[in-house]
Amino acid sequence: MIRITSDNVLYDKSLRNKVEAAYNTLLSKTGAGNEFLGWMNPQEIAPNDLLNDIQATANRLIQISDYVVIAGIGGSYLGSKAVIEALQQHFTDKKPKIIYAGHHLSEDYYADLLRLLDTVDYSIIVISKSGTTTETAVAFRLLEKHSEKKYGKKENKNRIVCITDKEKGALKTLADKKHYKTFVIPDNVGGRFSVLTPVGLLPIALAGFNIRQLIEGAEKMSKQLLQSVENNPAVEYAYYRNYFLKNKLKIEIMATFEPKLFYLIEWWKQLFGESEGKENKGIFPSGLIYTTDLHSMGQYLQQGERMLFETFLSVKNANQKCVVPNDKDNLDKLNYLVGKRISEINRQAELGTIIAHQDGNVPTILIEIDKLNEANLGALIYFFEFACGVSAYTLEVNPFNQPGVEMYKNNMFALLKKEGYEKEHIILQKRLSKKE
């Protein structure tokens, strides 16, 4: 289901032992952050009765919605968006259309969004464990008030679903008070690992994709990865990454020739960046979409500073067929490609790029899946989550916390004069005044 190779890695016994020890730490659940390992058992966090409830809720909202607005940030939206973008047609009028809010603070965006919602029927999914994350809370307040004004309080209850903590937090309190439909974010699953919980599954179901096949793909991958450290693609990936890091290559470019995977790479960036970027350690995750970005960043990849390695996320087979037609004049000199599928041409571009970058002394890793479907994406998500756990433990950091995130959250609260941050506000204002 997933094949991983690299021609640029030598055997390092010391590092191999360290990676295997990290694998055992993950499996034994004895490492830092072990209270957040619920994602390791996909069918436990997404049992049949939950999947039935999610699908029933999705079916109900589909009937009454032209649009569904997903309010969330970070792991609360990136996973579902990654799967939806990977599976849906590039150009489609299929309803409901899934759109997002709560992932930034652009005033123009919200003005435009509310103007759109004036003219269409919509529902709201709000995703937040605490209910107080500024970006999401601001968005939900705007959306809830707009929906209440448009539909009334009674109908509003049918159009809002909250995905939040089981028993505490501002959003849970609000949901209980207003009798909104609620799904639980498991206590033992952190945000960036939550794609295969209601956080990701409800939006994916709303987009019309098979969430059971997604879970089945993840479960199949879990059985493979949990079986043995030998011939384990997640262990191999963790080893390759840390081998390159040990050799002073501190940036990983995740590259793909499939534009549908743009948001999958964005999710991967959060997964690895937020899990490993601690204690002045970690690999900086970045992403490029080829062939597009070859015409902007290809020069740097080929001849820039040699401080990076490249992981190619390759899709072997396309789901649809499109071939190059004949042209008798052949002014563009393309008739040598007549009858070839676009995917064949894309594949050769991929292979040519890998060779060129290797010749330019950019070490490469190849991760290959057969095609884009629910089962393969479920497997790929689990693969990356598992590999992330092994890789972070190899670095000897806690993969499942994000202490640095709290720093800018607290600064934002202080600057906005949130209650309880009065002293911090004064301190930051003094710092800012010195810079003026």
N, C-alpha and C positions, 0 to 999 in steps of 0.2 A: 504494500500500500504506500509506503514511504521508503525511498532509496536515498542514501546519503553517501557521498564519496568526496575524497580530496586527494590530489596528487602531490600536495606540497607539505605533507606532515611526516616527520620521522618519529620513530618510536622513542619515547622518553619514559623510562621505567619509573622514575620518581614521580613524574606528573601522572602517569597512568595509575599508579597506586593511590595517589591523592584523589583522582576522579572516582575510582572504584570505591574508596572509603566514603566519598560524598554520596555516591549512589546508595550505599548501605545505610548511611545516616538518614537519607530520605525515606528509605523503605522501613527502617526501624522506628521512624518518627521520634528520634531522639535529639534532633537538631534544634537550633534557635527558630522560634516561630512555629513550632510543631502543632500549636493549637489552630493553625490555619491550613490544615492539610485535607479538608473535606473534599476538595476538587479531585483528589486521587481516586475516588470511587464514583464515577459518573452516574451509575444507576441508583446510588444511595442519595445523591443530592437531587436527582431528577427521577423519582419513582413513577410508576405508571399512573397512579391516582393524581399526582401533581401534573403530569403531562396531559391527562384528560381535562383537568381543570383549566390549564393554560389554553389548550386548544378550544375548549368551549367558550372561554372568555374572548379569545381572538375571533372566533366565529361570530359572536354577538356584536363585537365592535365593528367588524367588517361590514355588517348589515346596515349600520347607521353612520358610517364614516366615509367621506371622500379622502380625508387626510387623517393620519394619526401623528400627533406630536409627541416625541420622546424627549423628556426633560431629564438630562443627566450629564455628567462630566467624567472624563477619565474612563475607568473601567465600567462605568455605568452606561456608556454609550458606544465605546470604540469596538467592543466585541460584536455586538449585534450589527452595527454598521458594516463591520468587516465581512461578516457572513452574508448579509443582504446584498452588498455591493458585488461580492464574488459570484452570487448565484443569479441575480436578476438580469434581465436583458438590458443592454445599454440604453435602448430607447423604447420606452414602454408607457402606455396610458393606463396600465393596470391599477386598480384601486383596491384598498386605500393606498395612497402614497405615503410613505414613511418619511417624515422630516424631523429635524432635531432642534432642540433649544437647550438652554442651561449649560452649554459647553463654552461660553464666552460671555462678554459683557458689552457687545456692540449695540449701541442705541439704535443705529440705523437698521440693523438686522431685526430688532424687535418691533420697530415701527412698521417695517415691511411685512413681518410675520402677522402682526395683528390686523393689518390691512387685508392680507390674504384671508385670514380666518373670518373676517366679516362676510365673505362671499361664499364660503364652503361649509359643509357639515364636517365636523371633526370630533375626535376624542383625544384624551390626554393620558399618557403614561408617565408618571413621575417616579424617578429612581434615585433614592438617597437613603442611606442607612440612618443618618442623623436627622436629616431634614433641615439642617442649618448651613450646608455648604453654600456659600454666597451665590455663586453663579446659578446653581440649580434652584435655590430658594427664590431668588429674584424672578427667574423665568416662570416658576410655578405660580407665584403670586399674580403675575401679569396674566397668565393663561387661565388660572382658576377664576379670576374676576371677570375676564372677558367671556368665558364660557357661562358663568352664572348670569351675566347680563343678557347673553344671547339666548340661552335655553331655559333659565329659571333654576331654582335650587333643586326641585324634584327631578327634572331631567338631567341635571348636572351630575347627579349621583350615578347615573347610568353611563356617563361618558368619561369618568375619571377612574383610573386604576393606580394604586400606590404600591410600589415595590420597596420595602423598607425593613427595618428591624422587627423581630418577632414581638417585642414587648416594650421597648423604650425608644425615646427620641421624639423630636417635634413632629415629624411626619406621621409616625405611628399614632400619636395623640390626636392629630388633626383627622387622620383617616377614620379612627374610631368615633370621633365626635360627629363627623359628617356622614358616616356610614358608607365610605368609599370601599369598593372592592380592593382587597389587599393580598399581595403575595409576599412571602418572607425571603429576605436575603439570609442564607444560613450563617450562623455565628462563626462557623469554622471555614468560611471561604472569604478571602479578601477580594477587593474590587476588581483588580486586574486579572484575577483567576475565576471570575464569576460568569463567564460567557455561557456556560452550560447549566446555569441556574435560571430562575425566572427573569433575572436581570437581562439576559440575552435571549432566552427562549420565547418570551412573549412577543417582543418586537419581530423576531424571526418568523414566528407563527403568523403574525399579522400580515407579514409580507408574502405569505402564501407558501412557505417552505416547510419541509417535513422535519419536525423537531425530533421525532423518534429515530429517524435515520441518522440525524446528527449525534444523538446520544449513543446509538448503536456503534457508530464509527469510533467514537471516543472510547467506548467500552472495549471494543476489539483491540484498539491500540494499547489501552491500559494493560490488558492481559499479556500482550507481547512485551511491553517494557518492564512489567513487574516480574516476569518469569526469570530473567537471568541478566547478569551484567555483560555476558558474552553476546556478541552479534546484536548489540542493542543500539539502534540508531540514535536515540537520545543521549546515551553515554558517549557515543562517537562524536556527536555534535558538540557536547560539552568539552570533550577532550580536544577537539580541533580548535575551538575558540580559545581555550586556555593555553594551548600550545603556542598559538600566534601571539597572545598577550605576553607570554613568557619571553617571546622573541621581539618585544617592544612594539608590536603592532596593536595600537590601542583603539582603533576605530573599525567597526564592522559595518560594511555597506550591504544591506539586504537588497538585492537587485532581482527584478523579474521582467520578463517580456510579455506579461499578461496584465494590462492596465486594470482589469477587474480586481487585482490583488492590492491596489493602492492602500486601502484601509486595513487590509490584513497586515500589511507592513507597519502601518501606524499603530495598530494594536500590539504588534511584536515589539515596536520601539518602546512603548510604555511598559510592557511585560518585563523586558530585560533591563531597560534603563532604570526603572523604579525599583527593581529587585536587586540589582547588582551595584548600583551607583551609591556606595556608602563607604565611609572610612577612607576616603581618598583612593578607592579601588574601583574596578569595573571597566568594561569596554563601552565606548560611546557608540550607541546604535543609530545608524542613519539608513536612508532608503532611497533608491532610484528606480524609475520605471523606464525600461528600454523598449524599443529603440529610441524613444523620445529623448531621454536624458543623455544618450550618447552624443547627441548634437548640441549639448550644453556642457556636460560634465565629463564627456569621454576623454577630452584632452588631459584633464587633471588626472583621471584614473590611469591614463597611459604614461604620463611623464611627470606628474607632480611629486610632492614629497612622499617617500615610501614609509608611511606610518599606518597603513590600513590593509585590511584583507576584505575579501568580497564573498558573500554567500549568495548563490543563485537559487532562487525559488522557481523551479521549472514545472510547467504543466505539459505533460507529454502529448495529450490528445485534446483537440478542440471538440466542443459539443455540437457545433454546426459546421456546414460546409460552404466554402466560398472559393472559387477558382479564378485564375487570371484568364481573361478572354483574349481571343486573337484580334489583331489589328493589322490589316493588310499593308498599311503604310509603314508601320513599325518605326515611327519617328522617335519614340522614346527608347528604342532598342530593347524592348522587353519581351519580344516574341520567344526568346529562349526560355521564358517562364510560362508559356501558354499551357494551360491545363493543370498547372501545379496549384495545390491548395495554398492559401495564405499562411496556414499553420506550418506547412513545409518550409516556406521561405523564412518565416519567423524562427523556426527551429535552427536553420542554418545560420541565421544572424546571431542567434544565441551561442552556438558552438564557435563561430568565428570570433565573437567577442570574448568568450572564455579563453581561447587560445591567445588572442592579442593581449589580454590583460595579464595572463601568465607570462608571456614574453616580456611584458613591461614590469615584471617582478611584483605583481600583485597576487599573493596566494589566494586560492579560491576553494570554496566548498560548494558542492552541488546537492541540493535537496530536491527530489523529484517526486511528484505525485502523478497518477494516471490521468485524471481529469477533474474538473470542478463539479462536485456534487455534494450533497449533504453529508454522506458517510465519510468521504475523503476529507472534507473540511473539519468534521468532528475529530477525526484522527489527527489531523495536522495541528489543531488547537491543543489537543491533549499532549501531543509530541512536544510542542514548544513549551508548554507549562512544565512538563516533566524535566525536559532538558534544562530549563531555567533553574529549577530547584537544584539539580545536580551541579550546574555551573556555578551558582551562587555559593553553595556549600564548599565547592572547591576553592573559591576565593575566601572562604571563612567569614562570610557575612550572612546576616539574617535575610533570606529572600522575601519575607512576608510582611515586613514593616516598611514604613516610609517616614522616618522621623524628620527628614528635611522638608517635607511638604508642609509640616505644621509651622515652619518658620515664616514662610511667605503668607500663609493663612492668617497668622497672628498679626503680622505687620499690616495686612489689609484691614483686619478688624480694628486695629489701633488707629490707623489713618482715617477710617470712616467713623470713628468715635462710637464704636459699639460699647454698650454698657459693660462695665467691668474692665475696660482697656484704657481708662482715663490717664493713668500714669504713663503707660506705653505711648499714648498719643503725644504727650508733652515731649517725651524723649525723642521720638521720631521727628517731630516738628522742629526741634532744635537742630537735629542732624541735617535736615533738609534746608533750613535757613542758612547754615554755614556754606552750603554748596551754591547758593544764589549770589 
